[in-house]
Amino acid sequence: MQAGNAHYRREADLPHSIPVLVLEGALLLPSSRLPLNIFEPRYLQMVDHVMASHRLIGLIQPSLDGALREDGQPQLCEVGCFGRITSLTETGDGRYLIALQGVCRFRLVEELHVKTPFRQVSVTPFLVDLEEETASVSIDRDALLKVFHAYLQANDLQADWEGVNRASDAMLVNALAMMAPYGAAEKQALLEAADLHTRAETLIAITEMALARDDDNFSSSLQ
C-alpha cells in the first residue's frame, strides 16, 4: 500500500497508537482520498502534531448508540481507518485544508489517557488492507452501476460516466461508498465490510432500500 510518498507493507510500518478525528457520517476507505476542512483548535493541534512525525491520523465515528463517556464526550465505534495527510494548505484565516489518503482500517483496542486536547487510541490494524489489489476479488459491476444510475435519476443528479467506466472495481466501489449520502450506520457498515465484494453487495442493498423508501414516500404523498 502506498499513500503519498510513504509505503505501508507490514504492521511495523504503522503506529500502535494514533490521534483520532471523530466525525459522524464520514467514511474513509483504504486507497481513497478524503478532503477535510480543519478548523477546531484541538484538531488544528492534532494536524500539527502528526505533521511533525508520521502524518497519520485515525478517522472514526462516534458510537452509533449515542453512548457517552463520563466527561460527556461520545464513545467511539470499534472500527476506523488510518489516513495519511498527503496535502495541506493553510487558508490564512486559521484553517487547514487537508487531504487524507486511506491506508488501512483498524480496530480500536482502548482509548488512551492523554493530556493532548485531541483524543488518542491504541489500535490493531487490518493488515489485509495493506495487500495490493488483486483481480481475484469479483463484484457484480453491472448490478452496482444499474442501482447507482437509478439512484442518480431518482435524485436528479449527474455523474461523470466516462470516469466511472474507466475506474477499477475497487476505485468504483470505494468512491461510491464514500460519496453516497447515507447515514452513520450505513457508512459504518460499508467500512466494516469484510472485503470488496461484500462492500459492493452492501452498497447495492443500502441503495436499493433507499430507492424503495423514496418510492414509498412518493406514493404516500399522493394518497
ChimeraX commands (.cxc) that place a marker at each C-alpha (Angstrom):
marker #1 position 0.00,0.00,0.00 radius 0.5
marker #1 position 1.35,3.40,-0.99 radius 0.5
marker #1 position -0.04,6.68,0.32 radius 0.5
marker #1 position 1.70,9.78,-0.87 radius 0.5
marker #1 position 5.45,9.19,-0.59 radius 0.5
marker #1 position 5.10,6.50,2.08 radius 0.5
marker #1 position 4.81,2.73,1.70 radius 0.5
marker #1 position 2.94,0.58,4.22 radius 0.5
marker #1 position 3.61,-3.13,3.83 radius 0.5
marker #1 position 3.55,-4.61,7.32 radius 0.5
marker #1 position 2.36,-3.92,10.84 radius 0.5
marker #1 position 5.71,-2.39,11.82 radius 0.5
marker #1 position 5.10,0.40,9.29 radius 0.5
marker #1 position 2.12,1.64,11.31 radius 0.5
marker #1 position 1.95,3.17,14.80 radius 0.5
marker #1 position 0.20,1.22,17.57 radius 0.5
marker #1 position -1.40,4.39,18.91 radius 0.5
marker #1 position -2.85,7.23,16.91 radius 0.5
marker #1 position -4.71,10.54,17.31 radius 0.5
marker #1 position -8.29,10.33,16.08 radius 0.5
marker #1 position -10.58,12.72,14.30 radius 0.5
marker #1 position -14.09,11.90,15.48 radius 0.5
marker #1 position -16.54,12.73,12.71 radius 0.5
marker #1 position -20.08,11.40,12.37 radius 0.5
marker #1 position -21.19,10.32,8.91 radius 0.5
marker #1 position -17.68,10.47,7.42 radius 0.5
marker #1 position -16.12,7.50,5.66 radius 0.5
marker #1 position -12.50,6.91,4.67 radius 0.5
marker #1 position -11.51,3.69,2.91 radius 0.5
marker #1 position -8.09,2.27,2.01 radius 0.5
marker #1 position -6.54,3.84,-1.12 radius 0.5
marker #1 position -9.27,6.51,-1.24 radius 0.5
marker #1 position -8.89,10.26,-0.70 radius 0.5
marker #1 position -10.99,12.46,1.55 radius 0.5
marker #1 position -10.72,16.29,1.62 radius 0.5
marker #1 position -11.30,17.88,5.02 radius 0.5
marker #1 position -11.65,21.43,6.32 radius 0.5
marker #1 position -9.96,21.56,9.73 radius 0.5
marker #1 position -10.96,24.48,11.95 radius 0.5
marker #1 position -11.48,23.24,15.52 radius 0.5
marker #1 position -8.48,24.24,17.68 radius 0.5
marker #1 position -7.97,20.69,19.02 radius 0.5
marker #1 position -7.85,19.26,15.50 radius 0.5
marker #1 position -5.55,22.02,14.28 radius 0.5
marker #1 position -3.18,20.97,17.07 radius 0.5
marker #1 position -3.61,17.34,16.06 radius 0.5
marker #1 position -2.59,18.10,12.47 radius 0.5
marker #1 position 0.49,20.00,13.69 radius 0.5
marker #1 position 1.32,17.05,15.95 radius 0.5
marker #1 position 1.22,14.36,13.25 radius 0.5
marker #1 position 2.84,16.51,10.56 radius 0.5
marker #1 position 5.95,16.52,12.75 radius 0.5
marker #1 position 6.02,12.71,12.77 radius 0.5
marker #1 position 4.20,10.04,10.77 radius 0.5
marker #1 position 1.43,12.18,9.21 radius 0.5
marker #1 position -1.15,9.55,10.17 radius 0.5
marker #1 position -4.47,10.17,11.91 radius 0.5
marker #1 position -7.41,7.90,12.52 radius 0.5
marker #1 position -10.84,8.78,11.20 radius 0.5
marker #1 position -13.57,7.24,13.32 radius 0.5
marker #1 position -17.25,7.78,14.05 radius 0.5
marker #1 position -18.85,8.32,17.45 radius 0.5
marker #1 position -20.61,5.23,18.76 radius 0.5
marker #1 position -23.82,4.56,16.85 radius 0.5
marker #1 position -25.84,4.04,20.06 radius 0.5
marker #1 position -25.05,7.55,21.30 radius 0.5
marker #1 position -23.18,6.31,24.39 radius 0.5
marker #1 position -21.11,8.94,26.22 radius 0.5
marker #1 position -18.02,8.87,28.39 radius 0.5
marker #1 position -18.10,10.30,31.91 radius 0.5
marker #1 position -16.80,13.62,30.56 radius 0.5
marker #1 position -19.65,13.88,28.07 radius 0.5
marker #1 position -17.55,13.02,25.02 radius 0.5
marker #1 position -19.01,10.33,22.75 radius 0.5
marker #1 position -17.81,6.76,22.92 radius 0.5
marker #1 position -16.23,5.58,19.67 radius 0.5
marker #1 position -17.10,2.93,17.11 radius 0.5
marker #1 position -14.90,-0.16,17.18 radius 0.5
marker #1 position -13.55,0.26,13.63 radius 0.5
marker #1 position -11.97,3.27,11.94 radius 0.5
marker #1 position -9.40,3.94,9.21 radius 0.5
marker #1 position -5.81,5.19,9.17 radius 0.5
marker #1 position -5.39,8.19,6.91 radius 0.5
marker #1 position -2.13,9.82,5.80 radius 0.5
marker #1 position -2.12,13.58,5.26 radius 0.5
marker #1 position -0.91,13.83,1.67 radius 0.5
marker #1 position -1.58,17.54,1.19 radius 0.5
marker #1 position -2.07,20.52,3.47 radius 0.5
marker #1 position -2.95,24.13,2.69 radius 0.5
marker #1 position -3.10,26.98,5.18 radius 0.5
marker #1 position -6.02,29.28,4.42 radius 0.5
marker #1 position -4.77,32.40,6.17 radius 0.5
marker #1 position -7.85,32.56,8.41 radius 0.5
marker #1 position -6.81,29.86,10.87 radius 0.5
marker #1 position -7.91,26.75,8.98 radius 0.5
marker #1 position -6.16,23.84,7.31 radius 0.5
marker #1 position -7.44,22.25,4.14 radius 0.5
marker #1 position -6.07,18.71,4.11 radius 0.5
marker #1 position -6.41,15.59,2.01 radius 0.5
marker #1 position -6.38,12.22,3.73 radius 0.5
marker #1 position -5.46,9.09,1.82 radius 0.5
marker #1 position -6.79,5.91,3.37 radius 0.5
marker #1 position -4.11,3.39,4.36 radius 0.5
marker #1 position -5.90,0.60,6.21 radius 0.5
marker #1 position -8.71,0.07,8.65 radius 0.5
marker #1 position -8.08,-0.51,12.34 radius 0.5
marker #1 position -9.89,-1.97,15.33 radius 0.5
marker #1 position -9.89,0.12,18.47 radius 0.5
marker #1 position -8.21,-1.59,21.41 radius 0.5
marker #1 position -8.54,1.11,24.06 radius 0.5
marker #1 position -8.66,4.85,24.45 radius 0.5
marker #1 position -5.52,6.35,25.96 radius 0.5
marker #1 position -5.39,8.76,28.88 radius 0.5
marker #1 position -3.52,11.71,27.40 radius 0.5
marker #1 position -3.08,15.40,28.12 radius 0.5
marker #1 position -3.48,16.48,24.50 radius 0.5
marker #1 position -6.74,18.25,23.59 radius 0.5
marker #1 position -7.32,15.62,20.88 radius 0.5
marker #1 position -8.16,12.02,21.66 radius 0.5
marker #1 position -5.71,9.18,21.10 radius 0.5
marker #1 position -6.30,5.44,20.93 radius 0.5
marker #1 position -4.35,2.21,20.67 radius 0.5
marker #1 position -5.35,0.12,17.67 radius 0.5
marker #1 position -4.85,-3.12,15.79 radius 0.5
marker #1 position -4.56,-2.63,12.00 radius 0.5
marker #1 position -6.40,-4.69,9.39 radius 0.5
marker #1 position -3.25,-5.99,7.69 radius 0.5
marker #1 position -5.26,-7.42,4.79 radius 0.5
marker #1 position -5.85,-3.84,3.64 radius 0.5
marker #1 position -2.11,-3.40,3.03 radius 0.5
marker #1 position -2.09,-6.06,0.33 radius 0.5
marker #1 position -2.04,-4.90,-3.27 radius 0.5
marker #1 position -5.37,-5.04,-5.07 radius 0.5
marker #1 position -5.85,-8.26,-6.99 radius 0.5
marker #1 position -8.23,-9.19,-9.78 radius 0.5
marker #1 position -9.35,-12.27,-7.84 radius 0.5
marker #1 position -11.99,-10.28,-5.93 radius 0.5
marker #1 position -15.02,-10.03,-8.19 radius 0.5
marker #1 position -18.01,-7.73,-7.86 radius 0.5
marker #1 position -21.28,-7.51,-9.76 radius 0.5
marker #1 position -20.27,-4.31,-11.53 radius 0.5
marker #1 position -23.36,-4.29,-13.77 radius 0.5
marker #1 position -25.70,-4.51,-10.77 radius 0.5
marker #1 position -23.79,-1.77,-8.95 radius 0.5
marker #1 position -23.89,0.58,-11.94 radius 0.5
marker #1 position -27.57,-0.15,-12.51 radius 0.5
marker #1 position -28.60,0.74,-8.97 radius 0.5
marker #1 position -26.25,3.75,-8.96 radius 0.5
marker #1 position -27.83,5.03,-12.18 radius 0.5
marker #1 position -31.31,4.57,-10.71 radius 0.5
marker #1 position -30.32,6.48,-7.58 radius 0.5
marker #1 position -28.95,9.38,-9.64 radius 0.5
marker #1 position -32.12,9.53,-11.70 radius 0.5
marker #1 position -34.35,9.42,-8.62 radius 0.5
marker #1 position -32.45,12.31,-7.06 radius 0.5
marker #1 position -31.92,14.33,-10.27 radius 0.5
marker #1 position -28.13,14.00,-10.04 radius 0.5
marker #1 position -25.43,13.70,-12.69 radius 0.5
marker #1 position -22.23,11.67,-12.89 radius 0.5
marker #1 position -19.08,11.58,-14.98 radius 0.5
marker #1 position -19.90,8.31,-16.70 radius 0.5
marker #1 position -16.69,8.34,-18.70 radius 0.5
marker #1 position -14.72,8.43,-15.48 radius 0.5
marker #1 position -16.99,5.83,-13.89 radius 0.5
marker #1 position -16.43,3.41,-16.76 radius 0.5
marker #1 position -12.64,3.87,-16.55 radius 0.5
marker #1 position -12.47,3.24,-12.81 radius 0.5
marker #1 position -11.23,-0.07,-11.45 radius 0.5
marker #1 position -13.67,-2.15,-9.42 radius 0.5
marker #1 position -12.02,-1.14,-6.13 radius 0.5
marker #1 position -11.93,2.54,-7.05 radius 0.5
marker #1 position -15.55,2.45,-8.17 radius 0.5
marker #1 position -16.90,0.70,-5.07 radius 0.5
marker #1 position -14.93,2.79,-2.60 radius 0.5
marker #1 position -15.67,6.09,-4.33 radius 0.5
marker #1 position -19.41,5.38,-4.45 radius 0.5
marker #1 position -19.40,4.24,-0.82 radius 0.5
marker #1 position -17.66,7.41,0.34 radius 0.5
marker #1 position -19.74,9.85,-1.71 radius 0.5
marker #1 position -23.13,8.22,-1.08 radius 0.5
marker #1 position -25.25,10.49,1.17 radius 0.5
marker #1 position -26.15,7.79,3.68 radius 0.5
marker #1 position -26.26,7.94,7.46 radius 0.5
marker #1 position -23.73,6.96,10.08 radius 0.5
marker #1 position -24.93,3.37,10.45 radius 0.5
marker #1 position -24.77,2.74,6.70 radius 0.5
marker #1 position -21.31,4.31,6.46 radius 0.5
marker #1 position -20.06,2.12,9.31 radius 0.5
marker #1 position -21.47,-0.99,7.65 radius 0.5
marker #1 position -19.60,-0.12,4.46 radius 0.5
marker #1 position -16.39,0.45,6.41 radius 0.5
marker #1 position -16.66,-2.85,8.26 radius 0.5
marker #1 position -17.48,-4.96,5.19 radius 0.5
marker #1 position -15.10,-7.90,5.13 radius 0.5
marker #1 position -13.84,-7.38,1.58 radius 0.5
marker #1 position -14.52,-5.52,-1.65 radius 0.5
marker #1 position -17.17,-7.99,-2.81 radius 0.5
marker #1 position -19.07,-7.66,0.49 radius 0.5
marker #1 position -18.76,-3.86,0.40 radius 0.5
marker #1 position -20.20,-3.78,-3.13 radius 0.5
marker #1 position -23.10,-6.04,-2.13 radius 0.5
marker #1 position -23.74,-3.92,0.97 radius 0.5
marker #1 position -23.72,-0.75,-1.12 radius 0.5
marker #1 position -26.19,-2.25,-3.58 radius 0.5
marker #1 position -28.51,-3.35,-0.75 radius 0.5
marker #1 position -28.39,0.02,1.01 radius 0.5
marker #1 position -29.09,1.88,-2.24 radius 0.5
marker #1 position -31.98,-0.43,-3.14 radius 0.5
marker #1 position -33.50,0.18,0.29 radius 0.5
marker #1 position -33.09,3.94,-0.16 radius 0.5
marker #1 position -34.80,3.78,-3.55 radius 0.5
marker #1 position -37.64,1.68,-2.13 radius 0.5
marker #1 position -38.08,4.09,0.76 radius 0.5
marker #1 position -38.18,7.06,-1.61 radius 0.5
marker #1 position -40.81,5.27,-3.73 radius 0.5
marker #1 position -42.94,4.61,-0.63 radius 0.5
marker #1 position -42.67,8.23,0.49 radius 0.5
marker #1 position -43.65,9.44,-3.00 radius 0.5
marker #1 position -46.60,7.03,-3.16 radius 0.5
marker #1 position -47.76,8.09,0.33 radius 0.5
marker #1 position -47.70,11.74,-0.66 radius 0.5
marker #1 position -50.20,11.00,-3.44 radius 0.5
marker #1 position -52.72,9.34,-1.15 radius 0.5
marker link #1:1,2 radius 0.2
marker link #1:2,3 radius 0.2
marker link #1:3,4 radius 0.2
marker link #1:4,5 radius 0.2
marker link #1:5,6 radius 0.2
marker link #1:6,7 radius 0.2
marker link #1:7,8 radius 0.2
marker link #1:8,9 radius 0.2
marker link #1:9,10 radius 0.2
marker link #1:10,11 radius 0.2
marker link #1:11,12 radius 0.2
marker link #1:12,13 radius 0.2
marker link #1:13,14 radius 0.2
marker link #1:14,15 radius 0.2
marker link #1:15,16 radius 0.2
marker link #1:16,17 radius 0.2
marker link #1:17,18 radius 0.2
marker link #1:18,19 radius 0.2
marker link #1:19,20 radius 0.2
marker link #1:20,21 radius 0.2
marker link #1:21,22 radius 0.2
marker link #1:22,23 radius 0.2
marker link #1:23,24 radius 0.2
marker link #1:24,25 radius 0.2
marker link #1:25,26 radius 0.2
marker link #1:26,27 radius 0.2
marker link #1:27,28 radius 0.2
marker link #1:28,29 radius 0.2
marker link #1:29,30 radius 0.2
marker link #1:30,31 radius 0.2
marker link #1:31,32 radius 0.2
marker link #1:32,33 radius 0.2
marker link #1:33,34 radius 0.2
marker link #1:34,35 radius 0.2
marker link #1:35,36 radius 0.2
marker link #1:36,37 radius 0.2
marker link #1:37,38 radius 0.2
marker link #1:38,39 radius 0.2
marker link #1:39,40 radius 0.2
marker link #1:40,41 radius 0.2
marker link #1:41,42 radius 0.2
marker link #1:42,43 radius 0.2
marker link #1:43,44 radius 0.2
marker link #1:44,45 radius 0.2
marker link #1:45,46 radius 0.2
marker link #1:46,47 radius 0.2
marker link #1:47,48 radius 0.2
marker link #1:48,49 radius 0.2
marker link #1:49,50 radius 0.2
marker link #1:50,51 radius 0.2
marker link #1:51,52 radius 0.2
marker link #1:52,53 radius 0.2
marker link #1:53,54 radius 0.2
marker link #1:54,55 radius 0.2
marker link #1:55,56 radius 0.2
marker link #1:56,57 radius 0.2
marker link #1:57,58 radius 0.2
marker link #1:58,59 radius 0.2
marker link #1:59,60 radius 0.2
marker link #1:60,61 radius 0.2
marker link #1:61,62 radius 0.2
marker link #1:62,63 radius 0.2
marker link #1:63,64 radius 0.2
marker link #1:64,65 radius 0.2
marker link #1:65,66 radius 0.2
marker link #1:66,67 radius 0.2
marker link #1:67,68 radius 0.2
marker link #1:68,69 radius 0.2
marker link #1:69,70 radius 0.2
marker link #1:70,71 radius 0.2
marker link #1:71,72 radius 0.2
marker link #1:72,73 radius 0.2
marker link #1:73,74 radius 0.2
marker link #1:74,75 radius 0.2
marker link #1:75,76 radius 0.2
marker link #1:76,77 radius 0.2
marker link #1:77,78 radius 0.2
marker link #1:78,79 radius 0.2
marker link #1:79,80 radius 0.2
marker link #1:80,81 radius 0.2
marker link #1:81,82 radius 0.2
marker link #1:82,83 radius 0.2
marker link #1:83,84 radius 0.2
marker link #1:84,85 radius 0.2
marker link #1:85,86 radius 0.2
marker link #1:86,87 radius 0.2
marker link #1:87,88 radius 0.2
marker link #1:88,89 radius 0.2
marker link #1:89,90 radius 0.2
marker link #1:90,91 radius 0.2
marker link #1:91,92 radius 0.2
marker link #1:92,93 radius 0.2
marker link #1:93,94 radius 0.2
marker link #1:94,95 radius 0.2
marker link #1:95,96 radius 0.2
marker link #1:96,97 radius 0.2
marker link #1:97,98 radius 0.2
marker link #1:98,99 radius 0.2
marker link #1:99,100 radius 0.2
marker link #1:100,101 radius 0.2
marker link #1:101,102 radius 0.2
marker link #1:102,103 radius 0.2
marker link #1:103,104 radius 0.2
marker link #1:104,105 radius 0.2
marker link #1:105,106 radius 0.2
marker link #1:106,107 radius 0.2
marker link #1:107,108 radius 0.2
marker link #1:108,109 radius 0.2
marker link #1:109,110 radius 0.2
marker link #1:110,111 radius 0.2
marker link #1:111,112 radius 0.2
marker link #1:112,113 radius 0.2
marker link #1:113,114 radius 0.2
marker link #1:114,115 radius 0.2
marker link #1:115,116 radius 0.2
marker link #1:116,117 radius 0.2
marker link #1:117,118 radius 0.2
marker link #1:118,119 radius 0.2
marker link #1:119,120 radius 0.2
marker link #1:120,121 radius 0.2
marker link #1:121,122 radius 0.2
marker link #1:122,123 radius 0.2
marker link #1:123,124 radius 0.2
marker link #1:124,125 radius 0.2
marker link #1:125,126 radius 0.2
marker link #1:126,127 radius 0.2
marker link #1:127,128 radius 0.2
marker link #1:128,129 radius 0.2
marker link #1:129,130 radius 0.2
marker link #1:130,131 radius 0.2
marker link #1:131,132 radius 0.2
marker link #1:132,133 radius 0.2
marker link #1:133,134 radius 0.2
marker link #1:134,135 radius 0.2
marker link #1:135,136 radius 0.2
marker link #1:136,137 radius 0.2
marker link #1:137,138 radius 0.2
marker link #1:138,139 radius 0.2
marker link #1:139,140 radius 0.2
marker link #1:140,141 radius 0.2
marker link #1:141,142 radius 0.2
marker link #1:142,143 radius 0.2
marker link #1:143,144 radius 0.2
marker link #1:144,145 radius 0.2
marker link #1:145,146 radius 0.2
marker link #1:146,147 radius 0.2
marker link #1:147,148 radius 0.2
marker link #1:148,149 radius 0.2
marker link #1:149,150 radius 0.2
marker link #1:150,151 radius 0.2
marker link #1:151,152 radius 0.2
marker link #1:152,153 radius 0.2
marker link #1:153,154 radius 0.2
marker link #1:154,155 radius 0.2
marker link #1:155,156 radius 0.2
marker link #1:156,157 radius 0.2
marker link #1:157,158 radius 0.2
marker link #1:158,159 radius 0.2
marker link #1:159,160 radius 0.2
marker link #1:160,161 radius 0.2
marker link #1:161,162 radius 0.2
marker link #1:162,163 radius 0.2
marker link #1:163,164 radius 0.2
marker link #1:164,165 radius 0.2
marker link #1:165,166 radius 0.2
marker link #1:166,167 radius 0.2
marker link #1:167,168 radius 0.2
marker link #1:168,169 radius 0.2
marker link #1:169,170 radius 0.2
marker link #1:170,171 radius 0.2
marker link #1:171,172 radius 0.2
marker link #1:172,173 radius 0.2
marker link #1:173,174 radius 0.2
marker link #1:174,175 radius 0.2
marker link #1:175,176 radius 0.2
marker link #1:176,177 radius 0.2
marker link #1:177,178 radius 0.2
marker link #1:178,179 radius 0.2
marker link #1:179,180 radius 0.2
marker link #1:180,181 radius 0.2
marker link #1:181,182 radius 0.2
marker link #1:182,183 radius 0.2
marker link #1:183,184 radius 0.2
marker link #1:184,185 radius 0.2
marker link #1:185,186 radius 0.2
marker link #1:186,187 radius 0.2
marker link #1:187,188 radius 0.2
marker link #1:188,189 radius 0.2
marker link #1:189,190 radius 0.2
marker link #1:190,191 radius 0.2
marker link #1:191,192 radius 0.2
marker link #1:192,193 radius 0.2
marker link #1:193,194 radius 0.2
marker link #1:194,195 radius 0.2
marker link #1:195,196 radius 0.2
marker link #1:196,197 radius 0.2
marker link #1:197,198 radius 0.2
marker link #1:198,199 radius 0.2
marker link #1:199,200 radius 0.2
marker link #1:200,201 radius 0.2
marker link #1:201,202 radius 0.2
marker link #1:202,203 radius 0.2
marker link #1:203,204 radius 0.2
marker link #1:204,205 radius 0.2
marker link #1:205,206 radius 0.2
marker link #1:206,207 radius 0.2
marker link #1:207,208 radius 0.2
marker link #1:208,209 radius 0.2
marker link #1:209,210 radius 0.2
marker link #1:210,211 radius 0.2
marker link #1:211,212 radius 0.2
marker link #1:212,213 radius 0.2
marker link #1:213,214 radius 0.2
marker link #1:214,215 radius 0.2
marker link #1:215,216 radius 0.2
marker link #1:216,217 radius 0.2
marker link #1:217,218 radius 0.2
marker link #1:218,219 radius 0.2
marker link #1:219,220 radius 0.2
marker link #1:220,221 radius 0.2
marker link #1:221,222 radius 0.2
marker link #1:222,223 radius 0.2
view
